Amino acid sequence: MTQLLRSLTPSWLAKLSLRYEHTAIGTVLKRAEHEGPLRVQKALYPEGQEICHSIIIHPPAGIAGGDELDIQVDLGPKSHVVLSTPSATKWYKSFRNPSQQVIQMNLGEEAKLDWLPQENLFFAGAHCQVKLQLKLSQSASFIGWDTLMLGRKASGEAWHQGQVHLLNRIERNGKLLFIEQAHLDATDPYLKSSPQMGSWPIMGQLWALGPNCGAHLLEYLTPKLPWNDHIRGGVTYLQQGVLLVRVVSDNIEMTRALLIDAWTNLRPHIHGVAAKPLRLWAS
């Protein structure tokens, strides 16, 4: 019966596999394989040849019920990559079939990755799973974020129906450093309680890891985080070596600005490279 229901609903099954390597001329996109509607633009070098920028594009412009996106990114030793998306990822109403996105990232020795996608926008009625799995070698460093917005505030649409399951998992040399699961159900009254999201429709978080990441960054970053009626940010350092910034908000522009500011301040410490804003953020 399940297979019959899936067959009645058209869906996109898409895969993207990227491999970056550091060569004598800098970091290069060595392999880009895809199936279905997932693409990556040509390699860009706004910061010079050592840092390769790529933009992941999903031509359908939204994820509908039954869609499955599988993205795998491998960074060879000493490579440095910046990955982003051109616009918000829209998760549409799912009538029967849940949609899914799985991102797996593997970082070799001394590799550096900036994972800077734009936000996930969940329409009312969306049923989906969003998974991020990160594996680092001992000397690799990573800064990445994830943002979700429940409902479309600008259109007056509240997130009154739908389910979102989130899984974030980080390993270093096969050892688990961080794992977090969340199941958000629009009909669950506990969702709007203080221990969960309260009345905030937007939630974001940023992770930072690397040999230079430490508790000393707490005092540096904490005074820079806002706490007011529209946005609230906090930062903590886990003993496993993960710096975690969290934010709740009712304004996506403020949320985006907070995460960009945190990345700008952390990048010189984590990667040893000054931060340069992406052109995408100027549009």
FENCOR-V209936 format. One record per residue. N is the residue number from 1. RES is the residue in three letters. OMEGA is omega in radians with two decimals (NA if undefined). D_FIRST is the distance of its C-alpha to the first C-alpha in Angstrom with 1 decimal. Layout:
BEGIN
N & RES & OMEGA & D_FIRST
N & RES & OMEGA & D_FIRST
END
This chain:
BEGIN
1 & MET & 3.13 & 0.0
2 & THR & 3.13 & 3.8
3 & GLN & 3.11 & 5.5
4 & LEU & 3.13 & 5.1
5 & LEU & 3.13 & 6.4
6 & ARG & -3.10 & 8.8
7 & SER & -3.13 & 9.9
8 & LEU & -3.09 & 10.9
9 & THR & 3.11 & 13.1
10 & PRO & 3.14 & 16.0
11 & SER & 3.10 & 16.9
12 & TRP & 3.01 & 20.0
13 & LEU & -3.01 & 20.1
14 & ALA & 3.11 & 23.7
15 & LYS & 3.07 & 26.1
16 & LEU & -3.14 & 29.8
17 & SER & -3.10 & 32.2
18 & LEU & 3.08 & 35.8
19 & ARG & 3.12 & 38.8
20 & TYR & 3.11 & 42.2
21 & GLU & 3.07 & 45.4
22 & HIS & -3.10 & 49.0
23 & THR & -3.14 & 51.6
24 & ALA & -3.14 & 55.2
25 & ILE & 3.13 & 54.6
26 & GLY & -3.14 & 52.1
27 & THR & -3.12 & 48.4
28 & VAL & 3.02 & 46.4
29 & LEU & -3.01 & 42.8
30 & LYS & -3.11 & 42.7
31 & ARG & 3.05 & 39.1
32 & ALA & -3.12 & 36.5
33 & GLU & -3.12 & 33.3
34 & HIS & 2.98 & 30.3
35 & GLU & 3.14 & 27.0
36 & GLY & -2.99 & 25.6
37 & PRO & 2.97 & 27.2
38 & LEU & -3.10 & 29.2
39 & ARG & 2.97 & 32.9
40 & VAL & 3.10 & 36.1
41 & GLN & -3.14 & 39.4
42 & LYS & 3.14 & 42.5
43 & ALA & 3.13 & 44.3
44 & LEU & -3.07 & 46.7
45 & TYR & 3.13 & 49.8
46 & PRO & 3.14 & 51.2
47 & GLU & -3.10 & 52.6
48 & GLY & -2.98 & 54.0
49 & GLN & -3.10 & 52.7
50 & GLU & -3.06 & 52.0
51 & ILE & -3.11 & 49.0
52 & CYS & 3.11 & 46.2
53 & HIS & 3.07 & 44.2
54 & SER & 3.12 & 40.8
55 & ILE & 3.14 & 38.5
56 & ILE & -3.06 & 34.8
57 & ILE & 3.04 & 33.4
58 & HIS & -3.00 & 29.9
59 & PRO & 3.12 & 30.5
60 & PRO & 3.06 & 27.6
61 & ALA & 3.09 & 29.5
62 & GLY & -3.12 & 26.5
63 & ILE & -3.09 & 23.2
64 & ALA & -3.11 & 20.2
65 & GLY & -3.14 & 16.6
66 & GLY & 3.13 & 14.9
67 & ASP & 3.08 & 18.4
68 & GLU & 3.11 & 19.6
69 & LEU & -3.11 & 23.3
70 & ASP & -3.10 & 25.0
71 & ILE & 3.09 & 28.8
72 & GLN & -3.11 & 31.2
73 & VAL & 3.11 & 35.0
74 & ASP & 3.10 & 37.6
75 & LEU & 3.08 & 41.3
76 & GLY & -3.13 & 44.0
77 & PRO & 3.04 & 47.1
78 & LYS & 3.10 & 49.3
79 & SER & 3.09 & 47.1
80 & HIS & -3.02 & 46.7
81 & VAL & 2.99 & 43.8
82 & VAL & 3.14 & 43.0
83 & LEU & 3.11 & 39.4
84 & SER & 3.06 & 38.4
85 & THR & -3.02 & 36.2
86 & PRO & -3.08 & 37.7
87 & SER & 3.12 & 36.1
88 & ALA & 3.04 & 33.7
89 & THR & -3.08 & 30.1
90 & LYS & 3.09 & 28.1
91 & TRP & -3.03 & 24.7
92 & TYR & 3.09 & 23.3
93 & LYS & 3.12 & 21.1
94 & SER & -3.09 & 17.4
95 & PHE & -3.13 & 15.3
96 & ARG & -2.98 & 11.9
97 & ASN & 3.06 & 12.2
98 & PRO & 3.05 & 15.2
99 & SER & -3.02 & 18.0
100 & GLN & 2.99 & 20.1
101 & GLN & 3.12 & 23.6
102 & VAL & 3.11 & 25.2
103 & ILE & 3.10 & 28.9
104 & GLN & -3.11 & 30.9
105 & MET & -3.12 & 34.7
106 & ASN & -3.08 & 37.1
107 & LEU & 3.10 & 40.9
108 & GLY & -3.10 & 43.6
109 & GLU & 3.11 & 47.1
110 & GLU & 3.07 & 48.9
111 & ALA & -3.13 & 46.1
112 & LYS & -3.13 & 45.7
113 & LEU & 2.95 & 42.7
114 & ASP & -3.14 & 42.6
115 & TRP & -2.94 & 39.0
116 & LEU & -3.14 & 39.5
117 & PRO & 3.00 & 36.4
118 & GLN & -2.88 & 36.4
119 & GLU & 2.96 & 34.4
120 & ASN & 3.14 & 30.7
121 & LEU & -3.09 & 30.2
122 & PHE & 3.09 & 27.2
123 & PHE & 3.04 & 26.6
124 & ALA & -3.13 & 25.6
125 & GLY & 3.12 & 21.9
126 & ALA & 3.04 & 21.5
127 & HIS & -3.00 & 19.0
128 & CYS & 3.06 & 20.1
129 & GLN & -3.13 & 21.4
130 & VAL & -3.04 & 24.9
131 & LYS & 3.05 & 26.4
132 & LEU & 3.14 & 30.0
133 & GLN & -3.06 & 31.3
134 & LEU & 3.11 & 35.0
135 & LYS & -3.11 & 37.0
136 & LEU & 2.93 & 40.8
137 & SER & -3.01 & 43.7
138 & GLN & -3.03 & 46.7
139 & SER & -3.14 & 48.7
140 & ALA & 3.09 & 46.0
141 & SER & -3.03 & 45.8
142 & PHE & 2.91 & 43.1
143 & ILE & -3.13 & 43.0
144 & GLY & 3.14 & 39.7
145 & TRP & 3.07 & 38.2
146 & ASP & -3.13 & 35.0
147 & THR & 3.07 & 34.9
148 & LEU & 3.10 & 32.3
149 & MET & -3.09 & 32.8
150 & LEU & -3.10 & 30.6
151 & GLY & -3.13 & 30.7
152 & ARG & -3.07 & 33.1
153 & LYS & -3.10 & 36.4
154 & ALA & 3.13 & 38.3
155 & SER & -3.12 & 36.1
156 & GLY & -3.12 & 36.3
157 & GLU & 3.06 & 32.6
158 & ALA & 3.11 & 32.0
159 & TRP & -3.04 & 29.0
160 & HIS & -3.13 & 27.9
161 & GLN & 3.10 & 24.2
162 & GLY & 3.13 & 22.2
163 & GLN & 3.09 & 21.9
164 & VAL & 3.09 & 23.5
165 & HIS & -3.10 & 23.5
166 & LEU & 3.05 & 26.6
167 & LEU & 3.05 & 27.7
168 & ASN & -3.06 & 31.2
169 & ARG & -3.12 & 32.6
170 & ILE & 3.10 & 36.1
171 & GLU & 2.99 & 37.7
172 & ARG & -3.10 & 41.1
173 & ASN & 3.11 & 42.0
174 & GLY & 3.13 & 38.9
175 & LYS & -3.13 & 40.0
176 & LEU & 3.12 & 37.8
177 & LEU & -3.02 & 39.7
178 & PHE & 3.01 & 37.3
179 & ILE & -3.12 & 33.8
180 & GLU & 3.06 & 32.4
181 & GLN & 3.09 & 29.0
182 & ALA & 3.06 & 28.4
183 & HIS & -3.11 & 25.6
184 & LEU & -3.14 & 26.5
185 & ASP & -3.06 & 24.8
186 & ALA & -3.11 & 26.4
187 & THR & -3.12 & 26.2
188 & ASP & -3.12 & 27.9
189 & PRO & 3.14 & 31.6
190 & TYR & -3.13 & 32.6
191 & LEU & -3.09 & 31.7
192 & LYS & 3.10 & 34.8
193 & SER & -3.09 & 37.0
194 & SER & 3.14 & 39.8
195 & PRO & 3.09 & 38.3
196 & GLN & -3.01 & 35.3
197 & MET & -3.13 & 35.7
198 & GLY & 3.11 & 37.8
199 & SER & -3.09 & 38.2
200 & TRP & 3.12 & 38.0
201 & PRO & -3.06 & 35.3
202 & ILE & 3.10 & 36.1
203 & MET & 3.11 & 36.1
204 & GLY & 3.05 & 37.4
205 & GLN & 3.13 & 38.5
206 & LEU & 3.08 & 40.5
207 & TRP & 3.04 & 40.9
208 & ALA & -3.14 & 44.1
209 & LEU & 3.06 & 44.8
210 & GLY & -3.14 & 47.6
211 & PRO & -3.11 & 50.8
212 & ASN & 3.13 & 52.7
213 & CYS & -3.11 & 50.3
214 & GLY & -3.10 & 51.9
215 & ALA & -3.13 & 52.6
216 & HIS & -3.13 & 55.6
217 & LEU & 3.11 & 53.2
218 & LEU & -3.12 & 52.4
219 & GLU & 3.14 & 55.9
220 & TYR & -3.00 & 55.8
221 & LEU & -3.03 & 52.5
222 & THR & -3.12 & 52.5
223 & PRO & -3.09 & 55.3
224 & LYS & -3.07 & 53.4
225 & LEU & -3.09 & 50.3
226 & PRO & 3.05 & 50.4
227 & TRP & -3.11 & 49.9
228 & ASN & -3.05 & 50.1
229 & ASP & -3.10 & 48.3
230 & HIS & -3.11 & 46.1
231 & ILE & 3.14 & 45.3
232 & ARG & -3.12 & 45.7
233 & GLY & 3.10 & 45.7
234 & GLY & -3.12 & 46.3
235 & VAL & 3.09 & 46.7
236 & THR & 3.09 & 46.6
237 & TYR & 3.14 & 47.3
238 & LEU & -3.10 & 45.4
239 & GLN & 3.12 & 47.3
240 & GLN & 3.09 & 44.9
241 & GLY & -3.12 & 46.3
242 & VAL & 3.01 & 43.8
243 & LEU & -3.02 & 45.3
244 & LEU & 3.06 & 42.8
245 & VAL & 3.11 & 43.4
246 & ARG & 3.14 & 41.3
247 & VAL & 2.95 & 41.5
248 & VAL & -3.00 & 40.2
249 & SER & 2.97 & 41.2
250 & ASP & -3.08 & 40.8
251 & ASN & -3.06 & 41.9
252 & ILE & 3.12 & 40.1
253 & GLU & 3.09 & 43.4
254 & MET & 3.14 & 45.1
255 & THR & 3.13 & 42.3
256 & ARG & -3.14 & 42.4
257 & ALA & 3.12 & 46.2
258 & LEU & -3.12 & 46.2
259 & LEU & 3.10 & 44.0
260 & ILE & 3.13 & 46.0
261 & ASP & 3.11 & 49.2
262 & ALA & 3.11 & 47.9
263 & TRP & -3.14 & 47.0
264 & THR & -3.13 & 50.4
265 & ASN & -3.06 & 52.2
266 & LEU & -3.01 & 50.3
267 & ARG & 3.11 & 50.2
268 & PRO & 3.14 & 53.8
269 & HIS & -3.04 & 53.5
270 & ILE & -3.08 & 50.2
271 & HIS & -3.07 & 50.5
272 & GLY & -3.10 & 54.3
273 & VAL & 3.10 & 53.8
274 & ALA & -3.13 & 54.6
275 & ALA & 3.07 & 51.8
276 & LYS & -3.10 & 51.6
277 & PRO & 3.10 & 49.4
278 & LEU & 3.10 & 46.8
279 & ARG & 3.13 & 47.5
280 & LEU & -3.07 & 44.1
281 & TRP & -3.11 & 45.2
282 & ALA & -3.07 & 48.1
283 & SER & NA & 46.0
END
